[in-house]
Amino acid sequence: MKRNKDLQFCIEQLCSLLNRSGLGPEQKRVLETALVELKRLRRNANPTKQQVYLAVRRVADALLKSFTN
């Protein structure tokens, strides 16, 4: 996938959240997992819509579970 500004923005926001203090170990693990998922999507040269939707779903689900508990 070419360098998409929105995807890059999401990655930067997750990195800044990860660098904040006050996060629990479970929250840090979830943020790292979400970051890996987005970077994997960025490395894919021509992702299908299904791959993009699946990546977004995984990231959103992980973040919602982590930060709503």
C-alpha positions in Angstrom: 0.0 0.0 0.0 1.4 3.4 -0.9 2.1 5.8 1.9 -1.4 6.7 2.9 -1.6 9.8 5.1 -4.5 8.5 7.1 -2.8 5.2 7.8 0.4 7.0 8.8 -1.6 9.3 11.1 -3.1 6.2 12.8 0.3 4.7 13.3 1.7 7.9 14.7 -1.3 8.2 17.1 -0.8 4.7 18.4 2.9 5.3 18.9 2.1 8.4 20.9 -0.4 6.5 23.0 2.2 3.8 23.6 4.7 6.3 24.9 2.3 7.8 27.5 2.7 6.8 31.1 -0.1 5.4 33.1 -0.9 2.5 30.7 -1.3 -0.9 32.1 0.7 -3.8 30.7 -2.4 -5.2 29.0 -3.1 -1.9 27.4 0.4 -1.6 26.1 0.3 -5.1 24.7 -2.9 -4.3 22.9 -1.5 -1.1 21.5 1.6 -2.9 20.3 -0.6 -5.6 18.6 -2.6 -2.9 16.9 0.5 -1.1 15.7 1.9 -4.4 14.2 -1.4 -5.0 12.4 -1.4 -1.5 10.9 2.3 -1.8 9.8 1.5 -5.2 8.3 -1.3 -3.5 6.3 1.1 -0.7 5.2 3.6 -3.2 3.9 1.0 -4.9 1.7 1.5 -3.5 -1.8 -2.1 -4.0 -3.0 -4.4 -4.9 -0.2 -7.9 -6.0 -1.1 -10.9 -4.2 0.5 -11.4 -7.3 2.6 -7.9 -7.2 4.0 -8.3 -3.5 4.9 -11.6 -4.1 6.6 -10.3 -7.0 8.5 -7.3 -5.0 9.7 -9.5 -2.1 10.8 -11.8 -4.5 12.6 -9.0 -6.2 14.5 -7.5 -2.9 15.6 -10.8 -1.4 16.6 -11.9 -4.5 18.5 -8.6 -4.7 20.4 -8.6 -1.1 21.4 -12.3 -1.1 22.4 -11.8 -4.2 24.6 -8.7 -2.8 26.2 -9.8 0.7 27.0 -13.4 0.0 28.0 -12.5 -2.4 30.8 
